[in-house]
Amino acid sequence: MSDAEVIQPDGNPGAFDTLVLGIGNVLYADEGFGIRAVEALNARYAFPEDVRVMDGGTQGIFLLPWVCSARRLLIFDAVDFGMEPATLKLVRGDDVPCFMGAKKVSMHQAGFQEVLASADLTGSLPAGLALVGVQPKVLNDYGGSLTSGVRGRIDEAVEVACQVLREWNIEPLPREKPLAGTEQIGPVALDMREYELGRPVVEGGTP
């Protein structure tokens, strides 16, 4: 089993079996859901060497080599499903590209829709696709963290992702001690707790 930390999309990925990808922007409230969810998954579980766990951020088309190198792709993201805020939804197969592009909540989704379309055109779209998405409540709060409802779905999102991975014959291995802070994503200022403590408290901030 691997102690695979959340990696950044640079260099040549090489061939591997499964990519678990969080996309979004932690600087804009609920748009950070995908990143926080993949962090939580990685903090709690280790995976086989042929599984990549990635913070894709807003990299867009730069994620194409990684997507094309994977046989299966599991995505965390904030998606406008047209549902109640904080609703969690699992989407599978051919429906994934449709939901990624139907109602874009940010420019990163436009970029990632291009990634999926390009992979499909070249015959490199992963055969297995799954999206664990949440309906966002607030997106325009620059510097804000997740709203309480969306934050409350992270544990469930992680468990749904684990269920999908088990269906793909990948068994997440619980870590004896969960990763924290800079063990995960890099600058400690982007750790969710440190990030929230560093924001000035202003009246009318993130609900």
Contacts in CASP RR format, 6 or more apart in sequence:
PFRMAT RR
TARGET T0000
AUTHOR 0000-0000-0000
METHOD contacts of the structure
MODEL  1
MSDAEVIQPDGNPGAFDTLVLGIGNVLYADEGFGIRAVEALNARYAFPED
VRVMDGGTQGIFLLPWVCSARRLLIFDAVDFGMEPATLKLVRGDDVPCFM
GAKKVSMHQAGFQEVLASADLTGSLPAGLALVGVQPKVLNDYGGSLTSGV
RGRIDEAVEVACQVLREWNIEPLPREKPLAGTEQIGPVALDMREYELGRP
VVEGGTP
1 46 0 8 1.000
1 47 0 8 1.000
1 48 0 8 1.000
1 49 0 8 1.000
1 173 0 8 1.000
2 46 0 8 1.000
2 47 0 8 1.000
2 48 0 8 1.000
2 49 0 8 1.000
2 51 0 8 1.000
3 46 0 8 1.000
4 42 0 8 1.000
4 46 0 8 1.000
4 47 0 8 1.000
4 49 0 8 1.000
4 51 0 8 1.000
4 52 0 8 1.000
4 53 0 8 1.000
5 42 0 8 1.000
5 53 0 8 1.000
5 179 0 8 1.000
5 183 0 8 1.000
5 184 0 8 1.000
6 38 0 8 1.000
6 39 0 8 1.000
6 42 0 8 1.000
6 53 0 8 1.000
6 54 0 8 1.000
6 55 0 8 1.000
6 184 0 8 1.000
6 185 0 8 1.000
7 52 0 8 1.000
7 53 0 8 1.000
7 54 0 8 1.000
7 55 0 8 1.000
8 54 0 8 1.000
8 55 0 8 1.000
8 56 0 8 1.000
9 54 0 8 1.000
9 56 0 8 1.000
9 59 0 8 1.000
9 62 0 8 1.000
9 63 0 8 1.000
9 65 0 8 1.000
9 66 0 8 1.000
11 65 0 8 1.000
12 65 0 8 1.000
13 52 0 8 1.000
13 65 0 8 1.000
13 66 0 8 1.000
13 69 0 8 1.000
14 69 0 8 1.000
15 69 0 8 1.000
16 50 0 8 1.000
16 51 0 8 1.000
16 52 0 8 1.000
16 69 0 8 1.000
16 70 0 8 1.000
16 71 0 8 1.000
17 48 0 8 1.000
17 50 0 8 1.000
17 51 0 8 1.000
17 70 0 8 1.000
17 71 0 8 1.000
17 72 0 8 1.000
17 170 0 8 1.000
18 50 0 8 1.000
18 51 0 8 1.000
18 52 0 8 1.000
18 70 0 8 1.000
18 71 0 8 1.000
18 72 0 8 1.000
18 73 0 8 1.000
18 74 0 8 1.000
18 165 0 8 1.000
18 168 0 8 1.000
18 170 0 8 1.000
19 51 0 8 1.000
19 52 0 8 1.000
19 54 0 8 1.000
19 66 0 8 1.000
19 67 0 8 1.000
19 69 0 8 1.000
19 70 0 8 1.000
19 72 0 8 1.000
19 73 0 8 1.000
19 74 0 8 1.000
19 126 0 8 1.000
20 38 0 8 1.000
20 41 0 8 1.000
20 47 0 8 1.000
20 51 0 8 1.000
20 52 0 8 1.000
20 53 0 8 1.000
20 54 0 8 1.000
20 74 0 8 1.000
20 76 0 8 1.000
20 161 0 8 1.000
20 165 0 8 1.000
21 38 0 8 1.000
21 54 0 8 1.000
21 56 0 8 1.000
21 63 0 8 1.000
21 66 0 8 1.000
21 67 0 8 1.000
21 73 0 8 1.000
21 74 0 8 1.000
21 75 0 8 1.000
21 76 0 8 1.000
22 34 0 8 1.000
22 35 0 8 1.000
22 37 0 8 1.000
22 38 0 8 1.000
22 54 0 8 1.000
22 55 0 8 1.000
22 56 0 8 1.000
22 57 0 8 1.000
22 75 0 8 1.000
22 76 0 8 1.000
22 77 0 8 1.000
23 34 0 8 1.000
23 35 0 8 1.000
23 56 0 8 1.000
23 57 0 8 1.000
23 58 0 8 1.000
23 59 0 8 1.000
23 60 0 8 1.000
23 63 0 8 1.000
23 75 0 8 1.000
23 76 0 8 1.000
23 77 0 8 1.000
23 108 0 8 1.000
23 109 0 8 1.000
23 112 0 8 1.000
24 31 0 8 1.000
24 32 0 8 1.000
24 33 0 8 1.000
24 34 0 8 1.000
24 35 0 8 1.000
24 56 0 8 1.000
24 57 0 8 1.000
24 58 0 8 1.000
24 77 0 8 1.000
24 78 0 8 1.000
24 106 0 8 1.000
24 108 0 8 1.000
25 31 0 8 1.000
25 32 0 8 1.000
25 35 0 8 1.000
25 57 0 8 1.000
25 58 0 8 1.000
25 106 0 8 1.000
25 108 0 8 1.000
26 32 0 8 1.000
26 35 0 8 1.000
26 36 0 8 1.000
26 145 0 8 1.000
26 190 0 8 1.000
26 192 0 8 1.000
26 195 0 8 1.000
27 142 0 8 1.000
27 143 0 8 1.000
27 144 0 8 1.000
28 106 0 8 1.000
28 139 0 8 1.000
28 140 0 8 1.000
28 141 0 8 1.000
28 142 0 8 1.000
28 143 0 8 1.000
28 144 0 8 1.000
29 136 0 8 1.000
29 137 0 8 1.000
29 138 0 8 1.000
29 139 0 8 1.000
29 140 0 8 1.000
29 141 0 8 1.000
29 143 0 8 1.000
29 144 0 8 1.000
29 145 0 8 1.000
29 146 0 8 1.000
29 147 0 8 1.000
29 206 0 8 1.000
30 78 0 8 1.000
30 134 0 8 1.000
30 136 0 8 1.000
30 137 0 8 1.000
30 138 0 8 1.000
30 139 0 8 1.000
30 146 0 8 1.000
30 147 0 8 1.000
30 150 0 8 1.000
31 78 0 8 1.000
31 105 0 8 1.000
31 106 0 8 1.000
31 108 0 8 1.000
31 136 0 8 1.000
31 139 0 8 1.000
32 78 0 8 1.000
32 146 0 8 1.000
33 76 0 8 1.000
33 77 0 8 1.000
33 78 0 8 1.000
33 133 0 8 1.000
33 134 0 8 1.000
33 136 0 8 1.000
33 146 0 8 1.000
33 150 0 8 1.000
33 153 0 8 1.000
33 154 0 8 1.000
33 157 0 8 1.000
34 76 0 8 1.000
34 77 0 8 1.000
34 78 0 8 1.000
34 133 0 8 1.000
35 55 0 8 1.000
35 56 0 8 1.000
35 57 0 8 1.000
35 76 0 8 1.000
35 185 0 8 1.000
36 146 0 8 1.000
36 151 0 8 1.000
36 154 0 8 1.000
36 192 0 8 1.000
37 76 0 8 1.000
37 132 0 8 1.000
37 154 0 8 1.000
37 157 0 8 1.000
37 158 0 8 1.000
37 161 0 8 1.000
38 53 0 8 1.000
38 54 0 8 1.000
38 55 0 8 1.000
38 76 0 8 1.000
39 55 0 8 1.000
39 184 0 8 1.000
39 185 0 8 1.000
39 192 0 8 1.000
40 154 0 8 1.000
40 155 0 8 1.000
40 157 0 8 1.000
40 158 0 8 1.000
41 53 0 8 1.000
41 76 0 8 1.000
41 158 0 8 1.000
41 161 0 8 1.000
41 162 0 8 1.000
41 172 0 8 1.000
42 53 0 8 1.000
42 179 0 8 1.000
42 184 0 8 1.000
43 175 0 8 1.000
43 178 0 8 1.000
43 179 0 8 1.000
43 180 0 8 1.000
43 184 0 8 1.000
44 158 0 8 1.000
44 172 0 8 1.000
44 174 0 8 1.000
44 175 0 8 1.000
44 178 0 8 1.000
45 162 0 8 1.000
45 172 0 8 1.000
45 173 0 8 1.000
45 174 0 8 1.000
45 175 0 8 1.000
46 172 0 8 1.000
46 173 0 8 1.000
46 175 0 8 1.000
47 53 0 8 1.000
47 165 0 8 1.000
47 170 0 8 1.000
47 172 0 8 1.000
47 173 0 8 1.000
48 170 0 8 1.000
51 165 0 8 1.000
51 170 0 8 1.000
52 66 0 8 1.000
52 70 0 8 1.000
54 66 0 8 1.000
55 185 0 8 1.000
56 63 0 8 1.000
57 108 0 8 1.000
58 106 0 8 1.000
58 107 0 8 1.000
58 108 0 8 1.000
59 108 0 8 1.000
60 108 0 8 1.000
60 111 0 8 1.000
60 112 0 8 1.000
60 114 0 8 1.000
60 115 0 8 1.000
61 111 0 8 1.000
61 114 0 8 1.000
61 115 0 8 1.000
61 118 0 8 1.000
63 112 0 8 1.000
63 115 0 8 1.000
64 115 0 8 1.000
64 118 0 8 1.000
64 119 0 8 1.000
67 73 0 8 1.000
67 115 0 8 1.000
67 116 0 8 1.000
67 119 0 8 1.000
67 124 0 8 1.000
67 125 0 8 1.000
67 126 0 8 1.000
68 119 0 8 1.000
68 122 0 8 1.000
68 124 0 8 1.000
68 125 0 8 1.000
70 126 0 8 1.000
71 126 0 8 1.000
71 127 0 8 1.000
71 128 0 8 1.000
72 126 0 8 1.000
72 127 0 8 1.000
72 128 0 8 1.000
72 129 0 8 1.000
72 130 0 8 1.000
72 168 0 8 1.000
73 126 0 8 1.000
73 128 0 8 1.000
73 129 0 8 1.000
73 130 0 8 1.000
74 130 0 8 1.000
74 131 0 8 1.000
74 132 0 8 1.000
74 161 0 8 1.000
74 164 0 8 1.000
74 165 0 8 1.000
75 96 0 8 1.000
75 100 0 8 1.000
75 129 0 8 1.000
75 130 0 8 1.000
75 131 0 8 1.000
75 132 0 8 1.000
75 133 0 8 1.000
76 131 0 8 1.000
76 132 0 8 1.000
76 133 0 8 1.000
76 157 0 8 1.000
76 161 0 8 1.000
77 100 0 8 1.000
77 109 0 8 1.000
77 112 0 8 1.000
77 131 0 8 1.000
77 132 0 8 1.000
77 133 0 8 1.000
78 105 0 8 1.000
78 133 0 8 1.000
78 134 0 8 1.000
78 135 0 8 1.000
78 136 0 8 1.000
78 139 0 8 1.000
78 150 0 8 1.000
79 89 0 8 1.000
79 99 0 8 1.000
79 100 0 8 1.000
79 103 0 8 1.000
79 105 0 8 1.000
79 109 0 8 1.000
79 131 0 8 1.000
79 133 0 8 1.000
79 134 0 8 1.000
79 135 0 8 1.000
79 136 0 8 1.000
80 102 0 8 1.000
80 103 0 8 1.000
80 104 0 8 1.000
80 105 0 8 1.000
80 135 0 8 1.000
80 136 0 8 1.000
81 87 0 8 1.000
81 89 0 8 1.000
81 99 0 8 1.000
81 103 0 8 1.000
81 133 0 8 1.000
81 135 0 8 1.000
82 103 0 8 1.000
82 135 0 8 1.000
83 89 0 8 1.000
83 135 0 8 1.000
84 135 0 8 1.000
85 135 0 8 1.000
85 136 0 8 1.000
85 137 0 8 1.000
85 147 0 8 1.000
85 149 0 8 1.000
85 150 0 8 1.000
86 134 0 8 1.000
86 135 0 8 1.000
86 137 0 8 1.000
86 147 0 8 1.000
86 149 0 8 1.000
86 150 0 8 1.000
86 152 0 8 1.000
86 153 0 8 1.000
87 134 0 8 1.000
87 135 0 8 1.000
88 132 0 8 1.000
88 133 0 8 1.000
88 134 0 8 1.000
88 153 0 8 1.000
88 156 0 8 1.000
88 157 0 8 1.000
88 160 0 8 1.000
89 132 0 8 1.000
89 133 0 8 1.000
89 134 0 8 1.000
89 135 0 8 1.000
90 130 0 8 1.000
90 131 0 8 1.000
90 132 0 8 1.000
90 133 0 8 1.000
90 160 0 8 1.000
90 164 0 8 1.000
91 99 0 8 1.000
91 130 0 8 1.000
91 131 0 8 1.000
91 133 0 8 1.000
92 129 0 8 1.000
92 130 0 8 1.000
92 131 0 8 1.000
93 128 0 8 1.000
93 129 0 8 1.000
93 130 0 8 1.000
94 129 0 8 1.000
96 116 0 8 1.000
96 129 0 8 1.000
96 130 0 8 1.000
96 131 0 8 1.000
97 113 0 8 1.000
97 116 0 8 1.000
97 117 0 8 1.000
97 120 0 8 1.000
97 129 0 8 1.000
99 131 0 8 1.000
100 109 0 8 1.000
100 112 0 8 1.000
100 113 0 8 1.000
100 116 0 8 1.000
100 131 0 8 1.000
101 109 0 8 1.000
101 110 0 8 1.000
101 113 0 8 1.000
104 110 0 8 1.000
104 113 0 8 1.000
105 136 0 8 1.000
105 139 0 8 1.000
106 139 0 8 1.000
116 125 0 8 1.000
119 125 0 8 1.000
119 126 0 8 1.000
128 168 0 8 1.000
130 161 0 8 1.000
130 164 0 8 1.000
132 157 0 8 1.000
132 160 0 8 1.000
132 161 0 8 1.000
132 164 0 8 1.000
133 157 0 8 1.000
134 150 0 8 1.000
134 153 0 8 1.000
134 157 0 8 1.000
136 147 0 8 1.000
136 150 0 8 1.000
137 147 0 8 1.000
137 149 0 8 1.000
137 150 0 8 1.000
137 207 0 8 1.000
138 147 0 8 1.000
138 206 0 8 1.000
138 207 0 8 1.000
141 205 0 8 1.000
141 206 0 8 1.000
143 199 0 8 1.000
144 196 0 8 1.000
144 199 0 8 1.000
144 205 0 8 1.000
144 206 0 8 1.000
145 151 0 8 1.000
145 192 0 8 1.000
145 195 0 8 1.000
145 196 0 8 1.000
145 199 0 8 1.000
145 206 0 8 1.000
146 154 0 8 1.000
146 192 0 8 1.000
146 206 0 8 1.000
147 206 0 8 1.000
147 207 0 8 1.000
148 207 0 8 1.000
162 172 0 8 1.000
165 171 0 8 1.000
165 172 0 8 1.000
166 172 0 8 1.000
180 191 0 8 1.000
181 188 0 8 1.000
181 191 0 8 1.000
181 194 0 8 1.000
182 188 0 8 1.000
182 191 0 8 1.000
184 191 0 8 1.000
185 191 0 8 1.000
188 194 0 8 1.000
189 195 0 8 1.000
189 198 0 8 1.000
END
